[in-house]
């Protein structure tokens, strides 16, 4: 199982539903709004790199997401 933290920058068009959409993506285990230079952090898990990439790309497709920075987690 692979895991990563995704640091997410949200734009002004982000809504509370944007967080719900993030949490509904297959592979997203947790997603939280945070204070600081990053607006949201998601923890994702997938069985292989292809599935992890699909999850990361699905996050980018959510309305309001402007940029992501994905960090693989070593477990």
Secondary structure, DSSP 8 states (H G I E B T S, - for coil): -EEEEEEEEE-TT--HHHHHHHHTSTTEEEEEE-SSS-SEEEEEEESSHHHHHHHHHHHHTSTTEEEEEEEEE--
